[in-house]
Every structure is written in C-alpha cells, then in structure tokens.
Amino acid sequence: MSSTTPRRRLNINNINPHIKAAKYAVRGELAVKSEEYRSYLQGGLTDLPFDQVISANIGNPQQLDQKPITFFRQVLSLLENPTLLSHEDVLLNQLGYKPDVLERARRLLKSVGSVGAYSASNGVPAIRQSIAKFLEERDGFPANKADIYLSAGASSGVNTLLHVLCADENSGILVPIPQYPLYTASLAVLNAKCVPYLLDEARNWGTDLATIKEANEKAKAEGIDVRAIVIINPGNPTGASLPEEDIRAVIDYAQQEHLVILADEVYQTNVFVGEFISFKRMLRQLQKENPGKYDCVELASLHSVSKGMVGECGHRGGYFELVNFDPEVQAEIYKFVSIMLCAPVIGQCLVELMVNPPKPGEPSHDLYRKEYDGIFNGLKERAMALHKAFEQMEGVECGSPQGSMYLFPTINLSPKAAEAAAQEGRTADEFYCMCMLEATGVCVVPGSGFGQKEGSLHFRTTFLAPGTEWVGSIIKFHQEFMGKYR
Ligand SMILES: Cc1ncc(COP(=O)(O)O)c(C=O)c1O
C-alpha cells in the first residue's frame, strides 16, 4: 500500500479494547434482528409467520403502549413552553389542565429558570430538596439534599459511582448473577474486575450470604481488591423483592468486609408481593439499633423515572443518594458529575414530579391515582397471566411474580436442542430465543446475557406488552420446539 493511500485512523483492532470487551445482550443480536423484522413488516413484507414484533427484551414501558401519566406530561408541557401559562383560561377551560398543574409548573420554573439552561452539576437545589423530603417520608429517617445527585437515568449514576469506586484494574465489585448487564459492561469498559456472586433461585432469587462470602473470599485470595457489592432490589432480571433479613445480612456483611453498597432500587414501586424495603431505611435502622457500629457503611442508592408506573425512560431522569460517605470523596464525585455539566433538566423536573405527585384533595389527584393504579394492576395481571402460561409449558419452571417488570423462567432443553445450537455456534438458550423470535416475532433475552448458574438455562421476558395473543404464540412455539428436538 502506498503511503498516500487514504485510510481511516480507527479500525476495530485499535479502538479502546475495553469497549470491544463489553457485552450488553439487552440490545444484542436478537434485538437487532427484531428491529429488522419490524422494518420488513412496516415495509409491507408479509412472508413472515407473524404480523407484529413484540419487544419483550427491554423494560421500555411506553414503547409497549403504557400511557404517560397525565399530570406529569401536563406540567412538562408548560415547562417546555412557559408562554402557555399566559393563556390560563385556555389551559383550564379548554384543555382540562387543573390549577395544581399550573401552580407546579410556575413553582418549578421559578426554581429552574429555563429547562433549556444547565442546572447546578448535582441538580436543581429545590428538586434535591423535594427528593430529600420524599426519602424522609419513605424511610422515616432524615435525608439531606447535599447528599443527592441528579443523573441522566440511573445508568449515568451507576457509571459515575463505578468510575469513582474503581481505582485500577485490580479493583473488584461484587455483582449478582444473574444481573442487569449495565454492571458487567461498565466494569469491562473500566477494565476493573467483576466478582460474580450467584443469587439463590430456589429461594425466589434471594441473596445467599454464604455464596456472597465464598465469592468475596475467592476474589480476595486471588489478590483482587474487592470494594463494593451491587444489589438490585427488586431484581432485574429475576423480579425478586428482597426480604428484610436478606437486606440486614448484606449490610452486616458489608460492615464486616468494608464494602460499599450500591443499591439499585429503580423498581421500588414495582412490587407485587410484600413491601419494598430500602437499603437506606435498613442501614439507618441498624445504625439506630447498634450505635457507632454501622456509621462507616457507605451506601449509594439509585432511583429513576424510567420504571415503576412513571415509565418515562426516554426522559433520562434519575438520582442517587449517598449515605455515610467521606466529604472529600463526595467532593470528587461532585467534580466528576460536573465534568458532564448536569443531568437533563426536563428529566430532573420529572424526578420532582415522581417524588412529589398530586396529594389527596388536590385537583389532579384523582386522575393521577386512577392512572397509577391502572398501570400497576395491568402489570400485575399481565405478570400473573404470563406466569400461568409458563406453568403450562413443558420443561419450564418459573417462581411466582414478585416485582420489577420481568419473569426469568428456567428452560430445560434436550441434548438434541443443545446439539442444534452448537451447530449454529450458539448457546442453547440463545438458540431457543432466536427460534422463538423467528417463529413468533417475540423478542426475549437469553439467560446467558445476564449470567446464570453453570448448566442452567433461562430467558428473560418483560410482561409489559398488552394483549394475550403474543403469550399464546410463545406457548405454541414452545410446544413445537420441544417436539422437534425431543
Ligand atoms: C436494574 C436496572 N438498573 C438501572 C437501569 C437503567 O435505568 P435508567 O433508564 O434509569 O438509566 C435499568 C434499566 O432497565 C435496570 O433494569
């Protein structure tokens, strides 16, 4: 090649190798293929064996017809276009906006100025104050707005925290398996060590302290500097909602082992069985019961507008709260978030609306409640219906739905299916999910995308999609698949 031949500076072999190493199955090969099918169908192609693609691979509620909550969108519309506020009569009498919508928009605009302007790096102070009040009411313990950082969804908060936690390639983070792949992917990008610990499927995917200890001890013996433990509660992909004793045990172990706790609590309102218990509440409770002992247990807990009944993941709003952190470390975290300037301001406003929704007696409350409960009950009903379908399917085992937006059944496939998968260079669960997509248009994620106990196979599906037709098509596909590979 002559020295003048033009060539690009970047190629697949010279970019950051840690980006190449990261895996994110939620939007992997199956998702890409499902989008191709979607565009064929939109283009009028009719030789596919299905007439719609169901994206059950990702917790993206409004893509699957979940309606936005009216109060939220009405306030946001005024924040985006404040001149509407000078047409109060039209808003109230023609568009059905209630007075509290206008009042909230005016209040937020006073705090924010314009949603088109950068805010403080850690978020608008008045919004952090609202979050602190919400946390106090939720947990029964004080919260301080100085410890709250708004983020572009919880993902950006996780990214910040992992950047600060991982000092070098020997830094290790305990990550549940199965897990939402944000954690393993971010650790791969940071070139830090993921220290996997298995969740206990037999106990509804709870945390098993003996397993956590074993994973930690093994990593330490290998010389890894284990610094933190990630807990996803309620779980993704498992849907598990942790009982109080599991949470206490994790905090106690973190105290003994000097581990920072990263509590990913984005599904905190998606709980069907029992109640959501926050790590903050439990940590403060333990501090109260044992003066001094837990005062240095560092906890970062995350929340988001993406999930729950809000489902506004496109708006990229979230926050994290730091508990018991060293002020000098907090100052560095502040500096780190300031490098990205601030979280999207409209997303921050949505966080405010989420944590401070209309109260009983306020004009927008009844509709808000009706919409919120409607979404909650719809999700619960769909989760139960899907679970019932799995119960009928040969070789499929699935614990009853507890929370979040997912079911994660075990699939027992025959050696013949495993052989057919190997011939295509796929794992058996990937093969099963690919066959399901090709036959039904339903896109789910193979368990291997989240990690699973060796020798076990799963897939994850959301229960967000409306209707029952797609569930029927999974049952039919499964029967045929099992018959073909018997
Ligand atoms: C456990 C968990 N954490 C974080 C996220 C990211 O959420 P966000 O949209 O707030 O970035 C998700 C998204 O699915 C999730 O499941």
The ligand as an SDF file (V2000), in Angstrom:
LIG
                    3D

 16 16  0  0  0  0  0  0  0  0999 V2000
  -31.6980   -2.7000   37.3980 C   0  0  0  0  0  0  0  0  0  0  0  0
  -31.6150   -1.5450   36.4710 C   0  0  0  0  0  0  0  0  0  0  0  0
  -30.8490   -0.5130   36.8050 N   0  0  0  0  0  0  0  0  0  0  0  0
  -30.7450    0.5530   36.0090 C   0  0  0  0  0  0  0  0  0  0  0  0
  -31.4130    0.6040   34.8110 C   0  0  0  0  0  0  0  0  0  0  0  0
  -31.2450    1.8070   33.9390 C   0  0  0  0  0  0  0  0  0  0  0  0
  -32.2940    2.6770   34.1120 O   0  0  0  0  0  0  0  0  0  0  0  0
  -32.2800    4.1570   33.5980 P   0  0  0  0  0  0  0  0  0  0  0  0
  -33.2080    4.2130   32.4370 O   0  0  0  0  0  0  0  0  0  0  0  0
  -32.7660    4.9490   34.7610 O   0  0  0  0  0  0  0  0  0  0  0  0
  -30.8900    4.5100   33.2150 O   0  0  0  0  0  0  0  0  0  0  0  0
  -32.2260   -0.4440   34.4170 C   0  0  0  0  0  0  0  0  0  0  0  0
  -32.9130   -0.4280   33.1210 C   0  0  0  0  0  0  0  0  0  0  0  0
  -33.5290   -1.3570   32.6730 O   0  0  0  0  0  0  0  0  0  0  0  0
  -32.3370   -1.5420   35.2720 C   0  0  0  0  0  0  0  0  0  0  0  0
  -33.0820   -2.5950   34.9600 O   0  0  0  0  0  0  0  0  0  0  0  0
  1  2  1  0
  2  3  1  0
  2 15  2  0
  3  4  2  0
  4  5  1  0
  5  6  1  0
  5 12  2  0
  6  7  1  0
  7  8  1  0
  8  9  2  0
  8 10  1  0
  8 11  1  0
 12 13  1  0
 12 15  1  0
 13 14  2  0
 15 16  1  0
M  END
$$$$
